[in-house]
Amino acid sequence: MIGIGCEKQAEPKLISALPVDTEIEEWLLLAEENDAQAQHDLGVIYAQGDRVQQNFDLAVRYYTQAAEQGLIDSCLNLGILYHLGEGVPQDPELEMKWFKKAAELGSSQGMLNVGVMYAQGKGVEQDNNAAFAWYIEAARQGDMYAMHNIGYMYEQGESVQVDIEKATVWMRLSAKSGYEPAQNWLNERGLDW
């Protein structure tokens, strides 16, 4: 069946999210010309072993090239690799470096991760004030995890005075964004979200 005013078309083709091998070759050429997106995409391919031999050394090389040009996703992926120790040694200082760069480029996920690292004292001196400030920045961009963390800090009195009303406001914002732990927090207290 076709829609009104539409001509009969050939069967739709699935659009592959994965490049064909000729695209990988093109990306290699583009990466050599400092194309940040091609470098990032190659990093993903090598990190996942997608139609190539998995090679974290190449993944880190390509991610780093793209991240140094300001590609947020590459900064985040480097932070994750250094966090997990996948293909590289775990390194909290490099993890912080790349998450912070992503945050400074405007990534709410980077902001959240920097806040978590400050809260845990991982890769930096533990600093709940800095954690709170980064969570606020991420929450301003709608990050439901940061909203939850702010609510938790108000509930526990970490860097702020205990304030259950403010904790509830932040938990509601997080819950309305779909974060189940915030929804559970409200449900346990018999509060609407």
Backbone torsions as a table, in degrees:
resi	resn	phi	psi	omega
1	MET	NA	141.3	176.3
2	ILE	-121.6	160.9	-177.7
3	GLY	-80.4	166.6	178.8
4	ILE	-62.5	130.3	178.1
5	GLY	80.7	4.0	179.7
6	CYS	-102.3	138.7	174.1
7	GLU	-82.4	154.7	178.1
8	LYS	-64.0	132.4	-178.0
9	GLN	-116.9	161.6	175.1
10	ALA	-64.6	159.9	177.4
11	GLU	-54.9	135.4	179.8
12	PRO	-65.3	146.2	178.2
13	LYS	-101.2	143.1	175.5
14	LEU	-70.6	138.6	177.9
15	ILE	-93.4	118.5	-178.6
16	SER	-75.4	133.5	174.6
17	ALA	-78.9	-11.0	-178.4
18	LEU	-105.9	138.1	-179.7
19	PRO	-73.9	152.6	171.3
20	VAL	-78.4	165.4	-174.2
21	ASP	-57.1	-33.6	178.0
22	THR	-65.5	-30.4	176.7
23	GLU	-68.5	-36.6	176.3
24	ILE	-60.8	-42.9	177.5
25	GLU	-61.5	-41.8	177.5
26	GLU	-63.0	-41.9	179.5
27	TRP	-63.5	-36.9	177.4
28	LEU	-61.4	-42.3	177.9
29	LEU	-65.8	-44.7	179.1
30	LEU	-64.0	-38.3	179.4
31	ALA	-62.4	-38.4	177.4
32	GLU	-64.6	-25.0	178.1
33	GLU	-92.1	13.1	178.0
34	ASN	69.6	31.8	174.3
35	ASP	-77.9	109.4	-173.6
36	ALA	-61.6	-40.3	-179.0
37	GLN	-66.4	-40.7	177.6
38	ALA	-63.9	-40.5	178.2
39	GLN	-62.4	-44.1	178.5
40	HIS	-61.1	-48.7	-177.7
41	ASP	-60.3	-38.5	175.5
42	LEU	-65.4	-37.9	176.0
43	GLY	-58.6	-43.8	179.0
44	VAL	-62.7	-47.0	-177.8
45	ILE	-60.2	-45.7	-179.0
46	TYR	-72.5	-34.5	178.3
47	ALA	-66.6	-36.8	-176.9
48	GLN	-91.2	-13.8	-175.1
49	GLY	67.6	38.7	-177.0
50	ASP	-85.9	99.9	-179.9
51	ARG	64.4	10.2	172.2
52	VAL	-137.4	162.0	174.7
53	GLN	-65.4	128.1	179.0
54	GLN	-56.7	131.8	-176.3
55	ASN	-150.2	98.9	-177.1
56	PHE	-69.6	-28.5	177.1
57	ASP	-61.0	-45.0	177.9
58	LEU	-69.9	-38.3	178.5
59	ALA	-59.0	-48.2	-179.7
60	VAL	-64.1	-40.5	179.3
61	ARG	-59.8	-48.7	-178.2
62	TYR	-70.0	-41.9	176.4
63	TYR	-58.9	-42.7	-178.2
64	THR	-64.0	-43.0	178.7
65	GLN	-59.9	-44.3	-179.7
66	ALA	-69.9	-41.3	-179.0
67	ALA	-63.8	-38.6	179.1
68	GLU	-65.7	-19.0	174.9
69	GLN	-93.3	1.6	174.9
70	GLY	95.3	17.8	178.0
71	LEU	-81.3	112.5	-172.8
72	ILE	-58.2	-46.6	-177.0
73	ASP	-60.0	-34.5	177.4
74	SER	-69.7	-38.8	175.8
75	CYS	-59.7	-46.6	-179.9
76	LEU	-63.0	-44.0	-178.9
77	ASN	-64.0	-38.5	176.0
78	LEU	-63.4	-44.2	177.4
79	GLY	-57.6	-41.9	179.8
80	ILE	-66.1	-43.9	179.2
81	LEU	-60.3	-43.3	179.7
82	TYR	-71.6	-26.5	175.6
83	HIS	-69.9	-48.4	-175.7
84	LEU	-80.4	-23.3	-173.5
85	GLY	73.0	32.5	178.6
86	GLU	-87.4	108.9	177.9
87	GLY	76.7	-6.8	177.5
88	VAL	-140.9	157.3	174.9
89	PRO	-66.8	147.1	173.1
90	GLN	-60.5	133.0	-177.3
91	ASP	-147.5	95.4	-177.4
92	PRO	-59.2	-31.8	179.8
93	GLU	-69.6	-41.8	176.0
94	LEU	-70.7	-35.3	175.1
95	GLU	-57.3	-49.6	179.4
96	MET	-62.6	-42.1	-179.4
97	LYS	-54.6	-48.6	-174.6
98	TRP	-77.1	-36.6	175.9
99	PHE	-65.5	-39.0	-179.7
100	LYS	-66.9	-38.8	177.2
101	LYS	-62.0	-43.3	177.6
102	ALA	-60.5	-42.3	179.2
103	ALA	-62.1	-45.0	-178.9
104	GLU	-66.9	-23.2	175.5
105	LEU	-84.6	-1.9	174.7
106	GLY	106.3	8.3	-178.5
107	SER	-79.9	122.2	177.1
108	SER	-65.9	-34.5	177.7
109	GLN	-65.3	-40.1	175.5
110	GLY	-62.5	-43.5	178.9
111	MET	-60.8	-45.9	178.5
112	LEU	-58.7	-48.5	-177.0
113	ASN	-64.3	-38.0	175.9
114	VAL	-63.4	-42.1	177.3
115	GLY	-59.8	-44.0	179.3
116	VAL	-62.2	-41.8	-178.7
117	MET	-65.5	-39.3	174.8
118	TYR	-64.8	-41.6	-179.4
119	ALA	-63.0	-36.3	-178.3
120	GLN	-90.7	-10.7	-175.8
121	GLY	66.1	38.9	-177.0
122	LYS	-105.7	113.5	-178.9
123	GLY	82.4	-8.5	179.0
124	VAL	-149.1	167.4	174.0
125	GLU	-68.5	138.2	-179.7
126	GLN	-60.3	130.8	-175.7
127	ASP	-154.3	97.9	-179.0
128	ASN	-66.1	-29.2	177.3
129	ASN	-64.4	-44.1	178.0
130	ALA	-65.9	-41.1	178.5
131	ALA	-58.3	-47.6	-179.0
132	PHE	-59.7	-44.6	-179.2
133	ALA	-61.5	-42.5	179.0
134	TRP	-68.0	-38.0	177.3
135	TYR	-62.5	-40.1	178.5
136	ILE	-60.4	-44.6	179.4
137	GLU	-61.0	-43.7	179.3
138	ALA	-66.7	-40.6	-179.9
139	ALA	-63.6	-34.9	177.5
140	ARG	-60.2	-24.5	177.6
141	GLN	-94.5	6.8	175.8
142	GLY	90.7	14.7	-178.5
143	ASP	-73.0	113.0	-175.3
144	MET	-68.0	-28.6	179.1
145	TYR	-71.0	-41.0	177.7
146	ALA	-64.3	-41.2	177.8
147	MET	-58.5	-44.0	178.2
148	HIS	-61.3	-45.3	-178.4
149	ASN	-63.2	-36.7	176.7
150	ILE	-64.7	-44.9	177.2
151	GLY	-58.4	-42.2	178.5
152	TYR	-62.7	-42.8	-179.1
153	MET	-63.8	-38.3	176.0
154	TYR	-67.1	-37.9	179.5
155	GLU	-65.8	-41.6	-174.8
156	GLN	-90.0	-14.0	-177.5
157	GLY	74.9	35.0	178.5
158	GLU	-91.2	109.2	-178.9
159	SER	73.2	-7.8	179.3
160	VAL	-138.0	161.7	174.4
161	GLN	-67.6	142.8	173.9
162	VAL	-56.3	128.2	-179.1
163	ASP	-150.7	95.2	-176.1
164	ILE	-65.2	-32.4	177.4
165	GLU	-62.9	-46.6	178.5
166	LYS	-67.1	-37.5	177.1
167	ALA	-58.9	-42.9	-179.1
168	THR	-65.4	-41.6	178.6
169	VAL	-58.4	-47.3	-177.6
170	TRP	-69.2	-37.9	178.0
171	MET	-66.0	-36.6	177.7
172	ARG	-64.6	-43.6	178.7
173	LEU	-60.2	-43.1	178.6
174	SER	-65.2	-44.8	-179.5
175	ALA	-61.9	-43.1	179.7
176	LYS	-65.2	-23.7	176.9
177	SER	-83.1	-5.8	174.8
178	GLY	105.0	8.4	-177.4
179	TYR	-83.0	113.2	-172.8
180	GLU	-61.7	-42.6	178.0
181	PRO	-58.9	-34.3	176.4
182	ALA	-69.3	-39.9	176.6
183	GLN	-61.5	-43.7	179.0
184	ASN	-63.1	-41.4	179.6
185	TRP	-57.5	-45.6	179.9
186	LEU	-68.7	-43.8	180.0
187	ASN	-60.2	-40.9	-179.6
188	GLU	-62.1	-25.3	-179.0
189	ARG	-100.7	4.4	179.3
190	GLY	70.3	26.7	-176.8
191	LEU	-103.3	143.6	175.9
192	ASP	-73.9	155.2	173.9
193	TRP	-133.9	NA	NA
